[in-house]
Amino acid sequence: TARVLATVRGQPQRVRFTVPASRDDARYLFLYPTERGLRRLTPPPVGTFQRLPRAIYPNEYSLELLRQDRLAADGGISPVPSGARSR
């Protein structure tokens, strides 16, 4: 359950999440959107809080930059995209 504790101009600023089992239960996977895609989020200890930067949702441009960074790190060899045709 998510409970909004505070808003600014109608946008959530503080949210409390409550889950029925331990937050460490394998059934839960906490993710946070970044410009490089979704990243695993480790929740803070019970009774404390964690301040997160504004969520940045990935877009085609930022994901292409990430692909190029990985390509450069791998020595410039690009994998063939699935569904690509050979000429």
N, CA, C and O atoms as a Maestro MAE file, in Angstrom:
{
 s_m_m2io_version
 :::
 2.0.0
}

f_m_ct {
 s_m_title
 :::
 protein
 m_atom[348] {
  # First column is atom index #
  i_m_mmod_type
  r_m_x_coord
  r_m_y_coord
  r_m_z_coord
  i_m_residue_number
  s_m_chain_name
  s_m_pdb_residue_name
  s_m_pdb_atom_name
  i_m_atomic_number
  :::
  1 25 0.837 -1.176 0.000 1 A "THR " " N  " 7
  2 3 0.000 0.000 0.000 1 A "THR " " CA " 6
  3 2 0.883 1.242 0.000 1 A "THR " " C  " 6
  4 15 1.866 1.311 0.738 1 A "THR " " O  " 8
  5 25 0.540 2.200 -0.812 2 A "ALA " " N  " 7
  6 3 1.263 3.471 -0.836 2 A "ALA " " CA " 6
  7 2 0.357 4.549 -0.261 2 A "ALA " " C  " 6
  8 15 -0.800 4.676 -0.661 2 A "ALA " " O  " 8
  9 25 0.880 5.313 0.663 3 A "ARG " " N  " 7
  10 3 0.113 6.403 1.275 3 A "ARG " " CA " 6
  11 2 0.884 7.700 1.082 3 A "ARG " " C  " 6
  12 15 2.014 7.827 1.553 3 A "ARG " " O  " 8
  13 25 0.282 8.659 0.394 4 A "VAL " " N  " 7
  14 3 0.918 9.949 0.158 4 A "VAL " " CA " 6
  15 2 0.808 10.767 1.441 4 A "VAL " " C  " 6
  16 15 -0.291 11.016 1.937 4 A "VAL " " O  " 8
  17 25 1.947 11.180 1.970 5 A "LEU " " N  " 7
  18 3 1.991 11.937 3.223 5 A "LEU " " CA " 6
  19 2 2.077 13.437 3.002 5 A "LEU " " C  " 6
  20 15 1.660 14.222 3.853 5 A "LEU " " O  " 8
  21 25 2.625 13.838 1.843 6 A "ALA " " N  " 7
  22 3 2.752 15.271 1.553 6 A "ALA " " CA " 6
  23 2 2.801 15.471 0.043 6 A "ALA " " C  " 6
  24 15 3.340 14.642 -0.692 6 A "ALA " " O  " 8
  25 25 2.229 16.587 -0.405 7 A "THR " " N  " 7
  26 3 2.267 16.939 -1.829 7 A "THR " " CA " 6
  27 2 2.715 18.385 -1.984 7 A "THR " " C  " 6
  28 15 2.594 19.192 -1.063 7 A "THR " " O  " 8
  29 25 3.231 18.693 -3.163 8 A "VAL " " N  " 7
  30 3 3.549 20.066 -3.555 8 A "VAL " " CA " 6
  31 2 2.961 20.245 -4.949 8 A "VAL " " C  " 6
  32 15 3.304 19.521 -5.883 8 A "VAL " " O  " 8
  33 25 2.076 21.216 -5.068 9 A "ARG " " N  " 7
  34 3 1.382 21.470 -6.336 9 A "ARG " " CA " 6
  35 2 0.759 20.189 -6.896 9 A "ARG " " C  " 6
  36 15 0.798 19.943 -8.102 9 A "ARG " " O  " 8
  37 25 0.188 19.385 -6.009 10 A "GLY " " N  " 7
  38 3 -0.503 18.174 -6.422 10 A "GLY " " CA " 6
  39 2 0.383 16.971 -6.708 10 A "GLY " " C  " 6
  40 15 -0.122 15.902 -7.053 10 A "GLY " " O  " 8
  41 25 1.699 17.128 -6.569 11 A "GLN " " N  " 7
  42 3 2.629 16.022 -6.827 11 A "GLN " " CA " 6
  43 2 3.120 15.433 -5.513 11 A "GLN " " C  " 6
  44 15 3.452 16.182 -4.594 11 A "GLN " " O  " 8
  45 25 3.173 14.096 -5.400 12 A "PRO " " N  " 7
  46 3 3.645 13.482 -4.155 12 A "PRO " " CA " 6
  47 2 5.074 13.902 -3.815 12 A "PRO " " C  " 6
  48 15 5.954 13.901 -4.675 12 A "PRO " " O  " 8
  49 25 5.286 14.252 -2.580 13 A "GLN " " N  " 7
  50 3 6.628 14.603 -2.104 13 A "GLN " " CA " 6
  51 2 7.113 13.619 -1.046 13 A "GLN " " C  " 6
  52 15 8.310 13.357 -0.934 13 A "GLN " " O  " 8
  53 25 6.187 13.082 -0.279 14 A "ARG " " N  " 7
  54 3 6.507 12.066 0.735 14 A "ARG " " CA " 6
  55 2 5.474 10.965 0.622 14 A "ARG " " C  " 6
  56 15 4.269 11.218 0.633 14 A "ARG " " O  " 8
  57 25 5.968 9.724 0.513 15 A "VAL " " N  " 7
  58 3 5.079 8.579 0.378 15 A "VAL " " CA " 6
  59 2 5.551 7.495 1.339 15 A "VAL " " C  " 6
  60 15 6.749 7.243 1.467 15 A "VAL " " O  " 8
  61 25 4.599 6.860 2.010 16 A "ARG " " N  " 7
  62 3 4.929 5.730 2.880 16 A "ARG " " CA " 6
  63 2 4.406 4.470 2.211 16 A "ARG " " C  " 6
  64 15 3.230 4.387 1.856 16 A "ARG " " O  " 8
  65 25 5.288 3.487 2.042 17 A "PHE " " N  " 7
  66 3 4.928 2.212 1.458 17 A "PHE " " CA " 6
  67 2 4.848 1.171 2.560 17 A "PHE " " C  " 6
  68 15 5.752 1.067 3.390 17 A "PHE " " O  " 8
  69 25 3.779 0.408 2.570 18 A "THR " " N  " 7
  70 3 3.585 -0.643 3.562 18 A "THR " " CA " 6
  71 2 3.328 -1.947 2.820 18 A "THR " " C  " 6
  72 15 2.487 -2.001 1.923 18 A "THR " " O  " 8
  73 25 4.052 -2.997 3.195 19 A "VAL " " N  " 7
  74 3 3.874 -4.309 2.572 19 A "VAL " " CA " 6
  75 2 3.540 -5.319 3.667 19 A "VAL " " C  " 6
  76 15 4.007 -5.181 4.797 19 A "VAL " " O  " 8
  77 25 2.731 -6.339 3.342 20 A "PRO " " N  " 7
  78 3 2.288 -7.277 4.368 20 A "PRO " " CA " 6
  79 2 3.379 -8.189 4.916 20 A "PRO " " C  " 6
  80 15 3.273 -8.646 6.054 20 A "PRO " " O  " 8
  81 25 4.418 -8.464 4.145 21 A "ALA " " N  " 7
  82 3 5.511 -9.326 4.604 21 A "ALA " " CA " 6
  83 2 6.756 -8.471 4.817 21 A "ALA " " C  " 6
  84 15 6.725 -7.257 4.618 21 A "ALA " " O  " 8
  85 25 7.829 -9.099 5.214 22 A "SER " " N  " 7
  86 3 9.091 -8.381 5.389 22 A "SER " " CA " 6
  87 2 9.515 -7.741 4.072 22 A "SER " " C  " 6
  88 15 9.344 -8.338 3.010 22 A "SER " " O  " 8
  89 25 10.052 -6.568 4.133 23 A "ARG " " N  " 7
  90 3 10.497 -5.900 2.901 23 A "ARG " " CA " 6
  91 2 11.617 -6.663 2.224 23 A "ARG " " C  " 6
  92 15 11.890 -6.437 1.046 23 A "ARG " " O  " 8
  93 25 12.272 -7.566 2.945 24 A "ASP " " N  " 7
  94 3 13.344 -8.386 2.392 24 A "ASP " " CA " 6
  95 2 12.820 -9.660 1.737 24 A "ASP " " C  " 6
  96 15 13.599 -10.444 1.196 24 A "ASP " " O  " 8
  97 25 11.508 -9.871 1.782 25 A "ASP " " N  " 7
  98 3 10.895 -11.052 1.184 25 A "ASP " " CA " 6
  99 2 11.197 -11.074 -0.316 25 A "ASP " " C  " 6
  100 15 11.126 -10.040 -0.981 25 A "ASP " " O  " 8
  101 25 11.532 -12.244 -0.841 26 A "ALA " " N  " 7
  102 3 11.891 -12.376 -2.259 26 A "ALA " " CA " 6
  103 2 10.742 -12.031 -3.201 26 A "ALA " " C  " 6
  104 15 10.969 -11.841 -4.396 26 A "ALA " " O  " 8
  105 25 9.521 -11.945 -2.695 27 A "ARG " " N  " 7
  106 3 8.384 -11.587 -3.557 27 A "ARG " " CA " 6
  107 2 8.426 -10.125 -3.985 27 A "ARG " " C  " 6
  108 15 7.757 -9.741 -4.944 27 A "ARG " " O  " 8
  109 25 9.203 -9.312 -3.285 28 A "TYR " " N  " 7
  110 3 9.226 -7.879 -3.572 28 A "TYR " " CA " 6
  111 2 10.477 -7.493 -4.337 28 A "TYR " " C  " 6
  112 15 11.584 -7.938 -4.033 28 A "TYR " " O  " 8
  113 25 10.271 -6.664 -5.325 29 A "LEU " " N  " 7
  114 3 11.370 -6.087 -6.083 29 A "LEU " " CA " 6
  115 2 11.059 -4.599 -6.188 29 A "LEU " " C  " 6
  116 15 10.079 -4.204 -6.820 29 A "LEU " " O  " 8
  117 25 11.895 -3.783 -5.569 30 A "PHE " " N  " 7
  118 3 11.692 -2.334 -5.594 30 A "PHE " " CA " 6
  119 2 12.551 -1.750 -6.707 30 A "PHE " " C  " 6
  120 15 13.759 -1.980 -6.757 30 A "PHE " " O  " 8
  121 25 11.919 -0.992 -7.597 31 A "LEU " " N  " 7
  122 3 12.616 -0.390 -8.738 31 A "LEU " " CA " 6
  123 2 12.401 1.111 -8.732 31 A "LEU " " C  " 6
  124 15 11.405 1.613 -8.209 31 A "LEU " " O  " 8
  125 25 13.365 1.826 -9.331 32 A "TYR " " N  " 7
  126 3 13.294 3.278 -9.420 32 A "TYR " " CA " 6
  127 2 13.679 3.701 -10.833 32 A "TYR " " C  " 6
  128 15 14.704 3.249 -11.342 32 A "TYR " " O  " 8
  129 25 12.885 4.556 -11.485 33 A "PRO " " N  " 7
  130 3 13.197 4.955 -12.854 33 A "PRO " " CA " 6
  131 2 14.324 5.994 -12.907 33 A "PRO " " C  " 6
  132 15 14.302 6.998 -12.196 33 A "PRO " " O  " 8
  133 25 15.304 5.723 -13.767 34 A "THR " " N  " 7
  134 3 16.397 6.663 -14.002 34 A "THR " " CA " 6
  135 2 16.530 6.869 -15.504 34 A "THR " " C  " 6
  136 15 15.883 6.170 -16.283 34 A "THR " " O  " 8
  137 25 17.350 7.806 -15.913 35 A "GLU " " N  " 7
  138 3 17.536 8.042 -17.349 35 A "GLU " " CA " 6
  139 2 18.175 6.843 -18.035 35 A "GLU " " C  " 6
  140 15 18.132 6.744 -19.262 35 A "GLU " " O  " 8
  141 25 18.759 5.941 -17.276 36 A "ARG " " N  " 7
  142 3 19.385 4.744 -17.844 36 A "ARG " " CA " 6
  143 2 18.525 3.495 -17.659 36 A "ARG " " C  " 6
  144 15 19.007 2.370 -17.793 36 A "ARG " " O  " 8
  145 25 17.267 3.706 -17.354 37 A "GLY " " N  " 7
  146 3 16.350 2.584 -17.182 37 A "GLY " " CA " 6
  147 2 16.028 2.349 -15.719 37 A "GLY " " C  " 6
  148 15 16.441 3.115 -14.849 37 A "GLY " " O  " 8
  149 25 15.291 1.285 -15.457 38 A "LEU " " N  " 7
  150 3 14.915 0.964 -14.086 38 A "LEU " " CA " 6
  151 2 16.103 0.395 -13.332 38 A "LEU " " C  " 6
  152 15 16.860 -0.419 -13.862 38 A "LEU " " O  " 8
  153 25 16.257 0.825 -12.104 39 A "ARG " " N  " 7
  154 3 17.343 0.350 -11.239 39 A "ARG " " CA " 6
  155 2 16.737 -0.208 -9.964 39 A "ARG " " C  " 6
  156 15 15.727 0.291 -9.468 39 A "ARG " " O  " 8
  157 25 17.372 -1.251 -9.443 40 A "ARG " " N  " 7
  158 3 16.916 -1.836 -8.179 40 A "ARG " " CA " 6
  159 2 17.116 -0.823 -7.065 40 A "ARG " " C  " 6
  160 15 18.136 -0.136 -7.002 40 A "ARG " " O  " 8
  161 25 16.136 -0.742 -6.198 41 A "LEU " " N  " 7
  162 3 16.178 0.179 -5.064 41 A "LEU " " CA " 6
  163 2 16.145 -0.643 -3.784 41 A "LEU " " C  " 6
  164 15 15.230 -1.441 -3.577 41 A "LEU " " O  " 8
  165 25 17.123 -0.454 -2.941 42 A "THR " " N  " 7
  166 3 17.132 -1.101 -1.635 42 A "THR " " CA " 6
  167 2 16.451 -0.169 -0.650 42 A "THR " " C  " 6
  168 15 16.945 0.929 -0.395 42 A "THR " " O  " 8
  169 25 15.324 -0.590 -0.095 43 A "PRO " " N  " 7
  170 3 14.610 0.285 0.841 43 A "PRO " " CA " 6
  171 2 15.444 0.549 2.091 43 A "PRO " " C  " 6
  172 15 16.270 -0.279 2.476 43 A "PRO " " O  " 8
  173 25 15.231 1.691 2.717 44 A "PRO " " N  " 7
  174 3 15.960 1.998 3.950 44 A "PRO " " CA " 6
  175 2 15.446 1.124 5.091 44 A "PRO " " C  " 6
  176 15 14.393 0.501 4.961 44 A "PRO " " O  " 8
  177 25 16.169 1.070 6.198 45 A "PRO " " N  " 7
  178 3 15.699 0.299 7.350 45 A "PRO " " CA " 6
  179 2 14.313 0.775 7.805 45 A "PRO " " C  " 6
  180 15 13.964 1.948 7.673 45 A "PRO " " O  " 8
  181 25 13.550 -0.157 8.335 46 A "VAL " " N  " 7
  182 3 12.203 0.146 8.833 46 A "VAL " " CA " 6
  183 2 12.281 1.292 9.841 46 A "VAL " " C  " 6
  184 15 13.158 1.310 10.705 46 A "VAL " " O  " 8
  185 25 11.361 2.245 9.722 47 A "GLY " " N  " 7
  186 3 11.308 3.377 10.637 47 A "GLY " " CA " 6
  187 2 12.154 4.559 10.203 47 A "GLY " " C  " 6
  188 15 12.136 5.602 10.857 47 A "GLY " " O  " 8
  189 25 12.904 4.415 9.102 48 A "THR " " N  " 7
  190 3 13.714 5.522 8.594 48 A "THR " " CA " 6
  191 2 13.176 5.912 7.216 48 A "THR " " C  " 6
  192 15 12.202 5.330 6.736 48 A "THR " " O  " 8
  193 25 13.806 6.887 6.592 49 A "PHE " " N  " 7
  194 3 13.354 7.299 5.270 49 A "PHE " " CA " 6
  195 2 14.542 7.412 4.334 49 A "PHE " " C  " 6
  196 15 15.698 7.450 4.757 49 A "PHE " " O  " 8
  197 25 14.226 7.464 3.070 50 A "GLN " " N  " 7
  198 3 15.254 7.610 2.033 50 A "GLN " " CA " 6
  199 2 14.801 8.703 1.082 50 A "GLN " " C  " 6
  200 15 13.707 8.645 0.521 50 A "GLN " " O  " 8
  201 25 15.649 9.691 0.910 51 A "ARG " " N  " 7
  202 3 15.329 10.784 -0.015 51 A "ARG " " CA " 6
  203 2 15.841 10.383 -1.403 51 A "ARG " " C  " 6
  204 15 17.009 10.032 -1.569 51 A "ARG " " O  " 8
  205 25 14.954 10.442 -2.383 52 A "LEU " " N  " 7
  206 3 15.304 10.065 -3.746 52 A "LEU " " CA " 6
  207 2 15.259 11.284 -4.651 52 A "LEU " " C  " 6
  208 15 14.442 12.181 -4.441 52 A "LEU " " O  " 8
  209 25 16.124 11.327 -5.652 53 A "PRO " " N  " 7
  210 3 16.038 12.424 -6.619 53 A "PRO " " CA " 6
  211 2 14.763 12.275 -7.449 53 A "PRO " " C  " 6
  212 15 14.143 11.211 -7.479 53 A "PRO " " O  " 8
  213 25 14.397 13.335 -8.104 54 A "ARG " " N  " 7
  214 3 13.214 13.303 -8.964 54 A "ARG " " CA " 6
  215 2 13.367 12.164 -9.961 54 A "ARG " " C  " 6
  216 15 14.433 11.973 -10.547 54 A "ARG " " O  " 8
  217 25 12.296 11.416 -10.143 55 A "ALA " " N  " 7
  218 3 12.328 10.300 -11.085 55 A "ALA " " CA " 6
  219 2 12.550 10.822 -12.495 55 A "ALA " " C  " 6
  220 15 11.917 11.792 -12.914 55 A "ALA " " O  " 8
  221 25 13.442 10.182 -13.216 56 A "ILE " " N  " 7
  222 3 13.702 10.517 -14.613 56 A "ILE " " CA " 6
  223 2 13.359 9.282 -15.424 56 A "ILE " " C  " 6
  224 15 13.999 8.239 -15.290 56 A "ILE " " O  " 8
  225 25 12.364 9.405 -16.251 57 A "TYR " " N  " 7
  226 3 11.938 8.254 -17.020 57 A "TYR " " CA " 6
  227 2 12.797 8.118 -18.266 57 A "TYR " " C  " 6
  228 15 13.054 9.107 -18.952 57 A "TYR " " O  " 8
  229 25 13.243 6.909 -18.565 58 A "PRO " " N  " 7
  230 3 14.109 6.721 -19.733 58 A "PRO " " CA " 6
  231 2 13.365 7.078 -21.012 58 A "PRO " " C  " 6
  232 15 12.152 6.899 -21.124 58 A "PRO " " O  " 8
  233 25 14.118 7.580 -21.958 59 A "ASN " " N  " 7
  234 3 13.544 7.868 -23.258 59 A "ASN " " CA " 6
  235 2 14.486 7.312 -24.323 59 A "ASN " " C  " 6
  236 15 15.597 6.881 -24.012 59 A "ASN " " O  " 8
  237 25 14.051 7.322 -25.542 60 A "GLU " " N  " 7
  238 3 14.845 6.719 -26.616 60 A "GLU " " CA " 6
  239 2 16.237 7.343 -26.714 60 A "GLU " " C  " 6
  240 15 17.216 6.628 -26.927 60 A "GLU " " O  " 8
  241 25 16.338 8.651 -26.564 61 A "TYR " " N  " 7
  242 3 17.622 9.333 -26.667 61 A "TYR " " CA " 6
  243 2 18.583 8.892 -25.561 61 A "TYR " " C  " 6
  244 15 19.737 8.570 -25.845 61 A "TYR " " O  " 8
  245 25 18.126 8.871 -24.304 62 A "SER " " N  " 7
  246 3 19.022 8.506 -23.213 62 A "SER " " CA " 6
  247 2 19.413 7.035 -23.293 62 A "SER " " C  " 6
  248 15 20.542 6.684 -22.949 62 A "SER " " O  " 8
  249 25 18.499 6.162 -23.742 63 A "LEU " " N  " 7
  250 3 18.845 4.752 -23.883 63 A "LEU " " CA " 6
  251 2 19.843 4.537 -25.027 63 A "LEU " " C  " 6
  252 15 20.686 3.643 -24.944 63 A "LEU " " O  " 8
  253 25 19.760 5.335 -26.081 64 A "GLU " " N  " 7
  254 3 20.734 5.247 -27.164 64 A "GLU " " CA " 6
  255 2 22.115 5.689 -26.669 64 A "GLU " " C  " 6
  256 15 23.121 5.081 -27.035 64 A "GLU " " O  " 8
  257 25 22.176 6.736 -25.844 65 A "LEU " " N  " 7
  258 3 23.458 7.154 -25.273 65 A "LEU " " CA " 6
  259 2 24.049 6.051 -24.413 65 A "LEU " " C  " 6
  260 15 25.254 5.805 -24.457 65 A "LEU " " O  " 8
  261 25 23.213 5.388 -23.635 66 A "LEU " " N  " 7
  262 3 23.673 4.272 -22.816 66 A "LEU " " CA " 6
  263 2 24.213 3.156 -23.706 66 A "LEU " " C  " 6
  264 15 25.265 2.589 -23.410 66 A "LEU " " O  " 8
  265 25 23.514 2.834 -24.784 67 A "ARG " " N  " 7
  266 3 23.970 1.796 -25.710 67 A "ARG " " CA " 6
  267 2 25.331 2.164 -26.286 67 A "ARG " " C  " 6
  268 15 26.214 1.312 -26.387 67 A "ARG " " O  " 8
  269 25 25.506 3.428 -26.665 68 A "GLN " " N  " 7
  270 3 26.782 3.865 -27.222 68 A "GLN " " CA " 6
  271 2 27.898 3.790 -26.184 68 A "GLN " " C  " 6
  272 15 29.025 3.423 -26.517 68 A "GLN " " O  " 8
  273 25 27.597 4.133 -24.925 69 A "ASP " " N  " 7
  274 3 28.588 4.019 -23.853 69 A "ASP " " CA " 6
  275 2 29.028 2.569 -23.683 69 A "ASP " " C  " 6
  276 15 30.219 2.282 -23.570 69 A "ASP " " O  " 8
  277 25 28.063 1.665 -23.667 70 A "ARG " " N  " 7
  278 3 28.380 0.241 -23.522 70 A "ARG " " CA " 6
  279 2 29.155 -0.269 -24.720 70 A "ARG " " C  " 6
  280 15 30.080 -1.068 -24.573 70 A "ARG " " O  " 8
  281 25 28.780 0.193 -25.911 71 A "LEU " " N  " 7
  282 3 29.472 -0.191 -27.136 71 A "LEU " " CA " 6
  283 2 30.933 0.226 -27.062 71 A "LEU " " C  " 6
  284 15 31.821 -0.558 -27.398 71 A "LEU " " O  " 8
  285 25 31.187 1.448 -26.628 72 A "ALA " " N  " 7
  286 3 32.569 1.940 -26.509 72 A "ALA " " CA " 6
  287 2 33.339 1.135 -25.468 72 A "ALA " " C  " 6
  288 15 34.518 0.840 -25.661 72 A "ALA " " O  " 8
  289 25 32.684 0.781 -24.374 73 A "ALA " " N  " 7
  290 3 33.341 0.005 -23.315 73 A "ALA " " CA " 6
  291 2 33.648 -1.416 -23.775 73 A "ALA " " C  " 6
  292 15 34.583 -2.041 -23.274 73 A "ALA " " O  " 8
  293 25 32.865 -1.932 -24.728 74 A "ASP " " N  " 7
  294 3 33.067 -3.296 -25.226 74 A "ASP " " CA " 6
  295 2 33.990 -3.344 -26.432 74 A "ASP " " C  " 6
  296 15 34.102 -4.387 -27.076 74 A "ASP " " O  " 8
  297 25 34.644 -2.257 -26.749 75 A "GLY " " N  " 7
  298 3 35.588 -2.247 -27.861 75 A "GLY " " CA " 6
  299 2 34.981 -1.923 -29.207 75 A "GLY " " C  " 6
  300 15 35.605 -2.149 -30.244 75 A "GLY " " O  " 8
  301 25 33.767 -1.395 -29.200 76 A "GLY " " N  " 7
  302 3 33.176 -0.930 -30.451 76 A "GLY " " CA " 6
  303 2 32.455 -1.992 -31.256 76 A "GLY " " C  " 6
  304 15 32.119 -1.747 -32.415 76 A "GLY " " O  " 8
  305 25 32.204 -3.161 -30.689 77 A "ILE " " N  " 7
  306 3 31.490 -4.201 -31.418 77 A "ILE " " CA " 6
  307 2 30.025 -4.134 -31.029 77 A "ILE " " C  " 6
  308 15 29.660 -4.307 -29.866 77 A "ILE " " O  " 8
  309 25 29.197 -3.877 -32.032 78 A "SER " " N  " 7
  310 3 27.771 -3.744 -31.773 78 A "SER " " CA " 6
  311 2 27.069 -5.066 -32.031 78 A "SER " " C  " 6
  312 15 27.271 -5.675 -33.081 78 A "SER " " O  " 8
  313 25 26.241 -5.526 -31.085 79 A "PRO " " N  " 7
  314 3 25.474 -6.741 -31.354 79 A "PRO " " CA " 6
  315 2 24.431 -6.471 -32.425 79 A "PRO " " C  " 6
  316 15 23.929 -5.352 -32.534 79 A "PRO " " O  " 8
  317 25 24.104 -7.482 -33.215 80 A "VAL " " N  " 7
  318 3 23.075 -7.340 -34.238 80 A "VAL " " CA " 6
  319 2 21.727 -7.352 -33.530 80 A "VAL " " C  " 6
  320 15 21.419 -8.292 -32.798 80 A "VAL " " O  " 8
  321 25 20.919 -6.312 -33.744 81 A "PRO " " N  " 7
  322 3 19.610 -6.278 -33.088 81 A "PRO " " CA " 6
  323 2 18.742 -7.441 -33.535 81 A "PRO " " C  " 6
  324 15 18.835 -7.873 -34.685 81 A "PRO " " O  " 8
  325 25 17.904 -7.954 -32.652 82 A "SER " " N  " 7
  326 3 17.013 -9.033 -33.037 82 A "SER " " CA " 6
  327 2 16.075 -8.522 -34.116 82 A "SER " " C  " 6
  328 15 15.609 -7.384 -34.057 82 A "SER " " O  " 8
  329 25 15.804 -9.349 -35.083 83 A "GLY " " N  " 7
  330 3 14.918 -8.955 -36.183 83 A "GLY " " CA " 6
  331 2 15.636 -8.235 -37.305 83 A "GLY " " C  " 6
  332 15 15.015 -7.902 -38.314 83 A "GLY " " O  " 8
  333 25 16.961 -7.980 -37.154 84 A "ALA " " N  " 7
  334 3 17.696 -7.294 -38.219 84 A "ALA " " CA " 6
  335 2 17.959 -8.270 -39.371 84 A "ALA " " C  " 6
  336 15 18.194 -9.458 -39.147 84 A "ALA " " O  " 8
  337 25 17.918 -7.764 -40.579 85 A "ARG " " N  " 7
  338 3 18.160 -8.607 -41.749 85 A "ARG " " CA " 6
  339 2 19.583 -8.432 -42.229 85 A "ARG " " C  " 6
  340 15 20.122 -7.326 -42.205 85 A "ARG " " O  " 8
  341 25 20.185 -9.508 -42.660 86 A "SER " " N  " 7
  342 3 21.514 -9.399 -43.264 86 A "SER " " CA " 6
  343 2 21.363 -9.051 -44.722 86 A "SER " " C  " 6
  344 15 20.356 -9.384 -45.346 86 A "SER " " O  " 8
  345 25 22.363 -8.379 -45.274 87 A "ARG " " N  " 7
  346 3 22.285 -7.956 -46.684 87 A "ARG " " CA " 6
  347 2 23.169 -8.821 -47.523 87 A "ARG " " C  " 6
  348 15 23.247 -8.631 -48.737 87 A "ARG " " O  " 8
  :::
 }
 m_bond[347] {
  # First column is bond index #
  i_m_from
  i_m_to
  i_m_order
  :::
  1 1 2 1
  2 2 3 1
  3 3 4 2
  4 3 5 1
  5 5 6 1
  6 6 7 1
  7 7 8 2
  8 7 9 1
  9 9 10 1
  10 10 11 1
  11 11 12 2
  12 11 13 1
  13 13 14 1
  14 14 15 1
  15 15 16 2
  16 15 17 1
  17 17 18 1
  18 18 19 1
  19 19 20 2
  20 19 21 1
  21 21 22 1
  22 22 23 1
  23 23 24 2
  24 23 25 1
  25 25 26 1
  26 26 27 1
  27 27 28 2
  28 27 29 1
  29 29 30 1
  30 30 31 1
  31 31 32 2
  32 31 33 1
  33 33 34 1
  34 34 35 1
  35 35 36 2
  36 35 37 1
  37 37 38 1
  38 38 39 1
  39 39 40 2
  40 39 41 1
  41 41 42 1
  42 42 43 1
  43 43 44 2
  44 43 45 1
  45 45 46 1
  46 46 47 1
  47 47 48 2
  48 47 49 1
  49 49 50 1
  50 50 51 1
  51 51 52 2
  52 51 53 1
  53 53 54 1
  54 54 55 1
  55 55 56 2
  56 55 57 1
  57 57 58 1
  58 58 59 1
  59 59 60 2
  60 59 61 1
  61 61 62 1
  62 62 63 1
  63 63 64 2
  64 63 65 1
  65 65 66 1
  66 66 67 1
  67 67 68 2
  68 67 69 1
  69 69 70 1
  70 70 71 1
  71 71 72 2
  72 71 73 1
  73 73 74 1
  74 74 75 1
  75 75 76 2
  76 75 77 1
  77 77 78 1
  78 78 79 1
  79 79 80 2
  80 79 81 1
  81 81 82 1
  82 82 83 1
  83 83 84 2
  84 83 85 1
  85 85 86 1
  86 86 87 1
  87 87 88 2
  88 87 89 1
  89 89 90 1
  90 90 91 1
  91 91 92 2
  92 91 93 1
  93 93 94 1
  94 94 95 1
  95 95 96 2
  96 95 97 1
  97 97 98 1
  98 98 99 1
  99 99 100 2
  100 99 101 1
  101 101 102 1
  102 102 103 1
  103 103 104 2
  104 103 105 1
  105 105 106 1
  106 106 107 1
  107 107 108 2
  108 107 109 1
  109 109 110 1
  110 110 111 1
  111 111 112 2
  112 111 113 1
  113 113 114 1
  114 114 115 1
  115 115 116 2
  116 115 117 1
  117 117 118 1
  118 118 119 1
  119 119 120 2
  120 119 121 1
  121 121 122 1
  122 122 123 1
  123 123 124 2
  124 123 125 1
  125 125 126 1
  126 126 127 1
  127 127 128 2
  128 127 129 1
  129 129 130 1
  130 130 131 1
  131 131 132 2
  132 131 133 1
  133 133 134 1
  134 134 135 1
  135 135 136 2
  136 135 137 1
  137 137 138 1
  138 138 139 1
  139 139 140 2
  140 139 141 1
  141 141 142 1
  142 142 143 1
  143 143 144 2
  144 143 145 1
  145 145 146 1
  146 146 147 1
  147 147 148 2
  148 147 149 1
  149 149 150 1
  150 150 151 1
  151 151 152 2
  152 151 153 1
  153 153 154 1
  154 154 155 1
  155 155 156 2
  156 155 157 1
  157 157 158 1
  158 158 159 1
  159 159 160 2
  160 159 161 1
  161 161 162 1
  162 162 163 1
  163 163 164 2
  164 163 165 1
  165 165 166 1
  166 166 167 1
  167 167 168 2
  168 167 169 1
  169 169 170 1
  170 170 171 1
  171 171 172 2
  172 171 173 1
  173 173 174 1
  174 174 175 1
  175 175 176 2
  176 175 177 1
  177 177 178 1
  178 178 179 1
  179 179 180 2
  180 179 181 1
  181 181 182 1
  182 182 183 1
  183 183 184 2
  184 183 185 1
  185 185 186 1
  186 186 187 1
  187 187 188 2
  188 187 189 1
  189 189 190 1
  190 190 191 1
  191 191 192 2
  192 191 193 1
  193 193 194 1
  194 194 195 1
  195 195 196 2
  196 195 197 1
  197 197 198 1
  198 198 199 1
  199 199 200 2
  200 199 201 1
  201 201 202 1
  202 202 203 1
  203 203 204 2
  204 203 205 1
  205 205 206 1
  206 206 207 1
  207 207 208 2
  208 207 209 1
  209 209 210 1
  210 210 211 1
  211 211 212 2
  212 211 213 1
  213 213 214 1
  214 214 215 1
  215 215 216 2
  216 215 217 1
  217 217 218 1
  218 218 219 1
  219 219 220 2
  220 219 221 1
  221 221 222 1
  222 222 223 1
  223 223 224 2
  224 223 225 1
  225 225 226 1
  226 226 227 1
  227 227 228 2
  228 227 229 1
  229 229 230 1
  230 230 231 1
  231 231 232 2
  232 231 233 1
  233 233 234 1
  234 234 235 1
  235 235 236 2
  236 235 237 1
  237 237 238 1
  238 238 239 1
  239 239 240 2
  240 239 241 1
  241 241 242 1
  242 242 243 1
  243 243 244 2
  244 243 245 1
  245 245 246 1
  246 246 247 1
  247 247 248 2
  248 247 249 1
  249 249 250 1
  250 250 251 1
  251 251 252 2
  252 251 253 1
  253 253 254 1
  254 254 255 1
  255 255 256 2
  256 255 257 1
  257 257 258 1
  258 258 259 1
  259 259 260 2
  260 259 261 1
  261 261 262 1
  262 262 263 1
  263 263 264 2
  264 263 265 1
  265 265 266 1
  266 266 267 1
  267 267 268 2
  268 267 269 1
  269 269 270 1
  270 270 271 1
  271 271 272 2
  272 271 273 1
  273 273 274 1
  274 274 275 1
  275 275 276 2
  276 275 277 1
  277 277 278 1
  278 278 279 1
  279 279 280 2
  280 279 281 1
  281 281 282 1
  282 282 283 1
  283 283 284 2
  284 283 285 1
  285 285 286 1
  286 286 287 1
  287 287 288 2
  288 287 289 1
  289 289 290 1
  290 290 291 1
  291 291 292 2
  292 291 293 1
  293 293 294 1
  294 294 295 1
  295 295 296 2
  296 295 297 1
  297 297 298 1
  298 298 299 1
  299 299 300 2
  300 299 301 1
  301 301 302 1
  302 302 303 1
  303 303 304 2
  304 303 305 1
  305 305 306 1
  306 306 307 1
  307 307 308 2
  308 307 309 1
  309 309 310 1
  310 310 311 1
  311 311 312 2
  312 311 313 1
  313 313 314 1
  314 314 315 1
  315 315 316 2
  316 315 317 1
  317 317 318 1
  318 318 319 1
  319 319 320 2
  320 319 321 1
  321 321 322 1
  322 322 323 1
  323 323 324 2
  324 323 325 1
  325 325 326 1
  326 326 327 1
  327 327 328 2
  328 327 329 1
  329 329 330 1
  330 330 331 1
  331 331 332 2
  332 331 333 1
  333 333 334 1
  334 334 335 1
  335 335 336 2
  336 335 337 1
  337 337 338 1
  338 338 339 1
  339 339 340 2
  340 339 341 1
  341 341 342 1
  342 342 343 1
  343 343 344 2
  344 343 345 1
  345 345 346 1
  346 346 347 1
  347 347 348 2
  :::
 }
}
